[in-house]
Amino acid sequence: MSDTDEPTDRSPGASLRSSGLVAPSALPSVGARVLAFAAIVLAGAAGGFIGYGVAELQCSDGDCTLIIGLSALLGAVVAAGGTAVVAVLTLRAMGEWHTIRERGGPAPTPDRRGRRAPTTKSGPPRVR
């Protein structure tokens, strides 16, 4: 066997990928996932600071450590949870968009008058 007959990809699962037995992954890119994670952490920190600030302004008695801590925790959890929902929906939409783009896109749908939408732009729209 010569050097040109050997496969160049020696990573685990390379033979399965080349034979087509492995389904393509629906995972978004690593950069998108890292950015979503960073956004969730940043939103959680901001929510924690907001909860802390609100509880500290409301507390006029001497020792309010428990209330301040719980308010900061609640603010962090609510903000991080809300951002996580938005991040997951965004990542899913990105994955669906890439899938549609790889398959060639959907067929043009008719507009309200029953005409087919143009597939390519032919210049600026005409004014009627």
Secondary structure, 3 states (H helix, E strand, C coil): CCHHHCCCCCCCCHHHHHHCCCCCCCCCCHHHHHHHHHHHHHHHHHHHHHHHHHHHHHCCCCCCHHHHHHHHHHHHHHHHHHHHHHHHHHHHHHHHHHHHHHHCCCCCCECCCCCECCCCCCCCCCCC
